[in-house]
Amino acid sequence: QVQLVESGGGSVQAGGSLRLSCASRNIFSAIAINWEWSRQAPGKVREVVASIAGGGITNYVDSVKGRFTISRDYAKKTTYLQMNNLTPEDTAVYYCRAQNVRGDYWGQGIQVTVSS
């Protein structure tokens, strides 16, 4: 059974940084995974904030460009989301997603809270 386990969330003051990690267990094909981080704030729809395709191409929502960086570690089958210069608008539950030829998998979500 494939599992995605997120870590690194928490509370931080505006201007601070956090690094989210998403470790996969029992996932097939470390190389051909498309990774994605999304978030959902209270009362808002979930939005994709960053993605990295199997070929390495990255995409970011405009609101996080220049502040967030998505990366991955093939050997560890893990993706990361480095979040810098955080603002209260970044407060949300963050979700990790992995897609490959075998399936579409989601993490349980992790809370990020940014205070002003």
Sequence and secondary structure as in RCSB ss.txt:
>XXXX:A:sequence
QVQLVESGGGSVQAGGSLRLSCASRNIFSAIAINWEWSRQAPGKVREVVASIAGGGITNYVDSVKGRFTISRDYA
KKTTYLQMNNLTPEDTAVYYCRAQNVRGDYWGQGIQVTVSS
>XXXX:A:secstr
  EEEEE  EEEETT  EEEEEEEES S STT EEEEEEE TTS  EEEEEE TTS EEE GGGTTTEEEEEETT
TTEEEEEE S  GGG EEEEEEEEETTEEEE   EEEEEE 
